Amino acid sequence: MTNAIFASTFALSQPAGEGASGGGAAPGAGVEGASETGAPTGGAPSPCGSMSSPTSIIMMVVMFAVFYFLLIRPQQKKAKDHQKMLNAIQKGAEIVTNGGLVGRVTGISDKTLTIEVSEKVRVRVLRSQIGGLYGADNVEKK
């Protein structure tokens, strides 16, 4: 029984034109469920192409929907909120950069902000590198 299962598995994995005995026998000879060309005839399910076309299309649509709702949509929302925060920055606001600098905004231009990180120490920073507002609850008291 085990030899028959092994032989049928071996015959299905062989390219067309080669039999289970290494090429000396006719293709598919001695193997149940195989035609003369070596293709399965219904005895065992085909290892390739087991899903039908409509099923595979539905699965692709479901996977795209999962990716959209779990990855793409939250990322777009976060980028939109960040852009809204960047547009709302005014002079005097305390901000933190992606590099970790905390300072007060002293100047605003199209692409850059000038922040004062210490007395008379001003740094120009790209707007895209602003991490967020440094809120009143995060300010250390001296």
Buried (B, 14 or more C-beta within 10 A) or exposed (E): EEEEEEBBEBBBEBEEEBBBEEEEEEBBBBBEBBEEEBEBEEEBEEEEEEEEEEEEEEEEEEEEEEEEEEEEEEEEEEEEEBEEBBEEBEEEBBBBBEEEBBBBBEEEEEEBBBBBEEEEEEBEBEBEEBBEBBEEEEEEEE
